[in-house]
Amino acid sequence: MSLSHWYKASRALHKLIASVESGEEVIITRTGKAAVKLVMATRPARKSHKDMFGSGIGKLWIAEDAFSPKTDTHLQQLFEGEDPLEISVSRAAQIKKSFFPAGNH
């Protein structure tokens, strides 16, 4: 155990830190009484690369029909110039007809 007056400690802090790192207990005193005990700070454990890979398992949901031929057709329509809004409007018209027979809306 090493005792050091606070004034001397402030001027030789790097030496006291080295002492603590080597395992020695260091206490800084003020007016003859223990004021501060220097201890090693614990560093948080670093995550390994193993912890990072696969960290998204269970967090991502993919629809069952995401890779179906029907989905491929829809994507092809979107990228080959058909307006998705027009497709939606026509689908909305079909739904409206099914809920509201002619003359009842």
C-alpha positions in Angstrom: 0.0 0.0 0.0 1.3 3.4 -1.0 0.3 6.6 0.8 0.8 10.0 -1.0 0.0 13.5 0.0 -2.5 15.1 -2.4 0.0 17.8 -3.6 2.7 15.2 -4.4 0.1 13.0 -6.0 -1.1 15.7 -8.3 2.5 16.3 -9.5 3.2 12.5 -10.0 -0.2 11.1 -11.0 1.3 9.2 -13.9 3.5 7.3 -11.5 0.7 6.5 -9.1 -1.5 5.3 -12.1 1.4 3.0 -13.1 1.5 1.7 -9.5 -2.2 0.9 -9.5 -1.9 -0.8 -12.9 0.9 -3.0 -11.5 -1.5 -4.1 -8.7 -0.4 -1.8 -5.9 -3.0 -0.1 -3.7 -2.6 3.7 -3.7 -4.3 6.0 -1.2 -4.0 9.8 -1.5 -4.1 11.7 1.8 -5.2 15.2 2.8 -4.2 16.6 6.2 -2.9 13.2 7.3 -6.2 11.4 6.6 -7.0 9.1 3.7 -9.0 11.0 1.1 -9.0 9.0 -2.1 -8.2 5.4 -3.0 -7.0 4.8 -6.6 -8.4 1.6 -8.1 -8.3 0.1 -11.6 -11.3 1.0 -13.7 -12.9 -2.0 -15.3 -13.3 -1.8 -19.1 -16.5 -3.1 -20.7 -15.9 -6.3 -22.6 -15.7 -5.8 -26.3 -18.1 -7.6 -28.4 -16.5 -10.2 -30.7 -17.4 -10.5 -34.3 -19.2 -13.7 -33.4 -21.7 -11.7 -31.4 -22.4 -9.4 -34.4 -23.1 -12.0 -37.0 -26.6 -13.4 -36.7 -27.7 -10.6 -34.3 -30.7 -9.9 -36.5 -32.1 -13.4 -36.3 -35.8 -13.2 -35.4 -36.0 -9.5 -36.0 -36.8 -9.6 -39.7 -40.0 -10.9 -41.1 -40.4 -11.9 -44.8 -43.9 -12.6 -46.2 -44.5 -16.1 -47.3 -45.3 -15.0 -50.8 -42.3 -12.6 -51.1 -40.6 -14.7 -53.7 -43.7 -16.1 -55.5 -44.3 -15.8 -59.2 -47.2 -13.4 -58.5 -44.9 -11.1 -56.7 -42.5 -11.2 -59.6 -45.3 -10.2 -61.9 -46.2 -7.2 -59.7 -42.6 -6.1 -59.6 -42.3 -6.4 -63.3 -45.4 -4.3 -63.8 -44.0 -1.6 -61.5 -40.6 -1.4 -63.3 -41.9 -1.8 -66.8 -44.1 1.3 -66.8 -47.5 0.4 -65.4 -48.5 3.0 -62.8 -49.1 1.3 -59.4 -51.7 4.0 -58.6 -53.8 2.9 -61.6 -53.6 -0.7 -60.5 -54.7 0.4 -57.0 -57.6 2.4 -58.4 -58.9 -0.4 -60.5 -58.6 -2.8 -57.5 -60.5 -0.3 -55.4 -63.3 -0.2 -58.0 -63.5 -4.0 -57.9 -63.8 -3.9 -54.1 -66.4 -1.2 -54.2 -68.5 -3.2 -56.6 -68.3 -6.3 -54.3 -69.4 -4.3 -51.3 -71.9 -2.0 -52.9 -74.0 -3.7 -55.6 -75.2 -1.5 -58.5 -77.6 1.3 -57.5 -77.2 0.9 -53.6 -74.4 3.5 -53.0 
